[in-house]
Amino acid sequence: MGALWMLAAGFLFGCMGVFVKLGAQYFSHNELVFYRSFVGLLMIYAIVRQQGLSLASRHWQAHLWRSISGTIAMMLFFYCITVLPLATAVTLNYTSPLFLTILTMLVFRERFHAPLTFAIAVGFIGVVLLLQPTMERDQLVPGLLGLISGFLAGIAMLSVWQLGLHGEPDWRVVFYFGLVSSLASGGVMLFDTVHPVGASSLLILIGLGGSATLAQLAMTRAYRTGKTLVVGSLSFSTVLFSSLFGMAFWGEALPLAGWAGIALIVTSGVLSLRLAPKHPEE
């Protein structure tokens, strides 16, 4: 079931990308980060109040670590989009499953699994072929920040899996992430221009926050119930869905290398499902 939840998350993150692109004509990247987080926070809080759920947790340190790493990763990712070619920024951010593989083996002392690591590497090659990133010499520092974004996203993924082992429910993990990211991005937004929200842009923000929140819930469930490295490999599906949405809504044509990249991404997911080792705790 973890694999299916991650595919659902990939689809929803692709939808979120559509709303980000639509919202870019009304808001800055800092505002989009805030609205993505704040709308989702309101949604989760409404569910918590309606269902009478408890937000108390004995694992607040793990929640804080996951939220801080995820928030910084997201803010760096949005920053890189503004200063780097979009393909480069996305590719650098999607190094996260590769970092996740290394972190999983180091932190949890898992044995090196060459075939599964190879499957994840195949997926990343597919991302590179699909996005065809480029980088100029004067973009070295933003490029390094993009890699840091991928590294921190890998830490956030690992923290989500660890919280799942502690028995933390999906909605609680997403709530605290939304709370921290809303406070952080809201503070940054105060030093930037705040654009007015109109009727049409409000619908975009609701779609942005809604799709992002559902994607976060699905991703959290995937890492809680699935095999960590398999779910990490299937996270590349976001790139696939985003490319298909670009073709459908904006008429973006894919070259032959792009289709080859999609094939490698799909192959990576299939291989990860077949090669994933069994762990008692999973």
C-alpha positions as CSV (number, residue, x, y, z in Angstrom):
1,M,0.0,0.0,0.0
2,G,2.9,2.3,0.6
3,A,3.8,2.4,-3.1
4,L,0.2,3.3,-4.0
5,W,0.1,6.1,-1.5
6,M,3.4,7.5,-2.9
7,L,2.0,7.4,-6.5
8,A,-1.1,9.2,-5.2
9,A,1.3,11.8,-3.6
10,G,3.2,12.1,-6.8
11,F,0.0,12.9,-8.7
12,L,-1.1,15.4,-6.1
13,F,2.3,17.1,-6.0
14,G,2.0,17.4,-9.8
15,C,-1.4,19.1,-9.3
16,M,0.2,21.4,-6.8
17,G,2.8,22.4,-9.4
18,V,0.0,23.4,-11.8
19,F,-1.4,25.7,-9.1
20,V,2.1,27.1,-8.4
21,K,2.5,27.9,-12.1
22,L,-1.0,29.5,-12.2
23,G,-0.4,31.5,-9.0
24,A,3.0,32.8,-10.1
25,Q,1.3,35.5,-12.1
26,Y,-0.3,36.9,-8.9
27,F,2.1,36.2,-6.1
28,S,5.8,36.0,-5.3
29,H,7.5,32.7,-4.5
30,N,7.6,33.6,-0.8
31,E,3.8,34.2,-0.8
32,L,3.2,30.9,-2.5
33,V,5.2,29.1,0.1
34,F,3.2,30.7,2.8
35,Y,-0.2,30.2,1.3
36,R,0.6,26.6,0.5
37,S,1.5,26.0,4.1
38,F,-1.2,28.1,5.8
39,V,-4.2,26.9,3.8
40,G,-3.1,23.3,4.5
41,L,-2.7,24.1,8.2
42,L,-6.3,25.4,8.4
43,M,-7.6,22.3,6.7
44,I,-5.8,20.0,9.1
45,Y,-6.8,22.0,12.1
46,A,-10.5,22.0,11.0
47,I,-10.3,18.2,10.8
48,V,-8.6,18.0,14.3
49,R,-11.4,20.1,15.9
50,Q,-14.2,18.3,14.2
51,Q,-13.0,14.9,15.1
52,G,-11.8,15.8,18.5
53,L,-8.3,14.6,17.8
54,S,-5.3,15.4,20.1
55,L,-2.3,17.3,18.9
56,A,-0.3,16.3,22.0
57,S,2.8,14.2,21.2
58,R,5.7,12.7,23.2
59,H,7.9,13.0,20.1
60,W,7.9,16.7,19.6
61,Q,11.6,16.7,18.9
62,A,11.1,14.4,15.9
63,H,8.2,16.6,14.7
64,L,10.4,19.7,15.1
65,W,13.3,18.1,13.2
66,R,11.1,17.0,10.4
67,S,9.3,20.3,10.2
68,I,12.4,22.5,10.2
69,S,14.3,20.4,7.7
70,G,11.2,20.2,5.4
71,T,10.5,23.9,5.7
72,I,14.1,25.0,4.8
73,A,14.2,22.5,2.0
74,M,11.0,23.9,0.5
75,M,12.1,27.5,0.9
76,L,15.4,26.8,-0.7
77,F,13.6,25.0,-3.5
78,F,11.3,27.9,-4.2
79,Y,14.3,30.3,-4.1
80,C,16.3,28.1,-6.6
81,I,13.3,28.2,-9.0
82,T,13.6,32.0,-9.1
83,V,17.4,32.1,-9.8
84,L,18.0,28.9,-11.8
85,P,16.4,27.3,-14.8
86,L,13.3,25.4,-13.6
87,A,14.6,22.1,-14.9
88,T,17.9,22.6,-12.9
89,A,16.1,23.5,-9.7
90,V,13.7,20.6,-9.9
91,T,16.5,18.1,-10.7
92,L,18.6,19.3,-7.8
93,N,15.7,19.0,-5.4
94,Y,15.0,15.5,-6.6
95,T,18.4,14.3,-5.4
96,S,16.5,13.7,-2.1
97,P,15.8,10.0,-2.7
98,L,19.6,9.5,-3.3
99,F,20.4,11.2,-0.1
100,L,17.6,9.2,1.6
101,T,19.3,5.9,0.5
102,I,22.6,7.0,2.1
103,L,21.0,8.4,5.3
104,T,18.9,5.2,5.7
105,M,22.0,3.0,5.6
106,L,24.0,5.3,7.9
107,V,21.4,6.3,10.5
108,F,19.6,3.0,10.7
109,R,22.6,0.9,9.9
110,E,21.0,-0.9,7.1
111,R,23.1,-3.0,4.8
112,F,24.1,-1.5,1.5
113,H,21.7,-2.8,-1.1
114,A,23.3,-2.3,-4.5
115,P,20.4,-3.3,-6.7
116,L,17.9,-1.0,-5.0
117,T,20.4,1.8,-4.9
118,F,21.0,1.3,-8.6
119,A,17.2,1.5,-9.2
120,I,17.0,4.8,-7.5
121,A,20.0,6.1,-9.5
122,V,18.2,5.0,-12.7
123,G,15.2,7.1,-11.6
124,F,17.4,10.1,-11.1
125,I,19.0,9.6,-14.5
126,G,15.5,9.6,-15.9
127,V,14.8,12.9,-14.1
128,V,17.9,14.5,-15.7
129,L,16.9,13.2,-19.2
130,L,13.4,14.5,-18.7
131,L,14.2,17.9,-17.4
132,Q,17.5,18.4,-19.3
133,P,19.0,20.8,-16.7
134,T,21.6,23.4,-17.5
135,M,23.7,25.6,-15.2
136,E,25.9,28.6,-15.8
137,R,29.2,29.2,-14.0
138,D,27.8,32.1,-12.0
139,Q,25.0,29.9,-10.7
140,L,27.3,27.7,-8.6
141,V,26.1,29.0,-5.2
142,P,22.4,28.6,-6.1
143,G,23.2,25.2,-7.4
144,L,24.8,24.2,-4.1
145,L,21.7,25.6,-2.3
146,G,19.6,23.3,-4.6
147,L,21.7,20.3,-3.5
148,I,21.2,21.3,0.2
149,S,17.5,21.5,-0.5
150,G,17.6,17.9,-1.8
151,F,19.7,16.8,1.2
152,L,17.3,18.4,3.7
153,A,14.3,16.9,1.9
154,G,16.0,13.5,2.3
155,I,16.3,14.2,6.1
156,A,12.7,15.2,6.2
157,M,11.7,12.0,4.4
158,L,13.7,10.0,6.9
159,S,12.1,11.8,9.8
160,V,8.6,11.1,8.5
161,W,9.5,7.4,8.4
162,Q,10.9,7.5,11.9
163,L,7.7,9.3,13.2
164,G,5.7,6.4,11.6
165,L,7.7,3.9,13.6
166,H,6.7,5.9,16.7
167,G,3.1,5.5,15.8
168,E,2.4,9.2,15.0
169,P,-0.7,9.6,12.8
170,D,-0.3,11.2,9.4
171,W,-2.5,14.2,10.2
172,R,-0.3,15.1,13.2
173,V,2.9,15.0,11.2
174,V,1.4,17.2,8.5
175,F,-0.1,19.6,11.0
176,Y,3.2,20.4,12.7
177,F,4.9,20.7,9.4
178,G,2.3,23.2,8.3
179,L,2.5,25.1,11.5
180,V,6.3,25.5,11.4
181,S,6.4,26.3,7.6
182,S,3.6,28.8,8.0
183,L,5.4,30.7,10.7
184,A,8.7,30.6,8.9
185,S,7.5,31.6,5.5
186,G,5.1,34.2,7.0
187,G,8.0,35.8,8.8
188,V,9.9,36.0,5.5
189,M,6.9,37.3,3.6
190,L,6.7,40.3,6.0
191,F,9.9,41.7,4.4
192,D,8.6,41.3,0.9
193,T,5.7,42.8,-1.1
194,V,2.3,41.3,-0.1
195,H,0.0,41.2,-3.1
196,P,-3.8,41.4,-2.7
197,V,-5.9,38.2,-3.0
198,G,-8.7,38.5,-5.5
199,A,-11.6,36.1,-6.3
200,S,-9.7,34.1,-9.0
201,S,-6.4,34.0,-7.2
202,L,-8.2,32.8,-4.1
203,L,-9.4,29.7,-5.9
204,I,-5.8,29.1,-7.0
205,L,-4.5,29.4,-3.5
206,I,-7.2,27.0,-2.2
207,G,-6.3,24.5,-4.9
208,L,-2.6,25.0,-4.1
209,G,-3.0,24.4,-0.4
210,G,-5.5,21.6,-0.8
211,S,-3.5,19.6,-3.3
212,A,-0.3,20.2,-1.2
213,T,-2.0,19.1,2.0
214,L,-3.5,15.9,0.4
215,A,-0.1,15.2,-1.1
216,Q,1.6,15.6,2.2
217,L,-0.9,13.2,3.9
218,A,-0.4,10.6,1.1
219,M,3.4,10.9,1.3
220,T,3.4,10.6,5.1
221,R,1.2,7.5,4.9
222,A,3.5,6.1,2.2
223,Y,6.6,6.5,4.4
224,R,4.8,5.2,7.4
225,T,3.4,2.0,5.8
226,G,5.8,1.3,3.0
227,K,9.4,0.4,2.5
228,T,11.5,3.5,2.8
229,L,13.7,3.2,-0.3
230,V,10.8,2.0,-2.4
231,V,8.8,5.0,-1.5
232,G,11.8,7.2,-2.1
233,S,12.2,5.8,-5.6
234,L,8.5,6.3,-6.4
235,S,8.8,9.9,-5.5
236,F,10.2,10.5,-8.9
237,S,6.7,10.0,-10.2
238,T,6.1,13.6,-9.4
239,V,8.3,14.6,-12.3
240,L,6.4,12.3,-14.6
241,F,3.0,13.7,-13.6
242,S,4.3,17.3,-13.8
243,S,5.6,16.7,-17.4
244,L,2.2,15.2,-18.4
245,F,0.4,18.2,-16.9
246,G,2.7,20.5,-18.8
247,M,1.8,18.8,-22.0
248,A,-1.9,18.8,-21.3
249,F,-2.4,22.4,-20.1
250,W,0.5,24.3,-21.7
251,G,1.2,22.3,-24.8
252,E,4.8,21.6,-23.7
253,A,6.2,19.0,-26.2
254,L,8.6,16.4,-24.9
255,P,11.7,15.5,-27.0
256,L,12.8,11.9,-27.5
257,A,15.2,12.2,-24.5
258,G,12.2,13.3,-22.4
259,W,10.3,10.1,-23.2
260,A,13.4,8.1,-22.5
261,G,13.5,9.8,-19.1
262,I,9.9,8.9,-18.4
263,A,10.7,5.3,-19.3
264,L,13.6,5.2,-16.8
265,I,11.5,6.7,-14.1
266,V,8.8,4.1,-14.5
267,T,11.5,1.4,-14.7
268,S,13.0,2.7,-11.5
269,G,9.7,2.4,-9.7
270,V,9.1,-1.2,-10.9
271,L,12.6,-2.3,-10.0
272,S,12.3,-0.8,-6.5
273,L,9.1,-2.8,-5.9
274,R,10.9,-6.0,-6.9
275,L,14.2,-5.4,-5.2
276,A,13.3,-3.9,-1.9
277,P,14.7,-5.8,1.1
278,K,12.3,-7.0,3.8
279,H,12.7,-5.3,7.2
280,P,11.0,-6.6,10.3
281,E,10.1,-3.1,11.5
282,E,8.3,-2.4,8.2
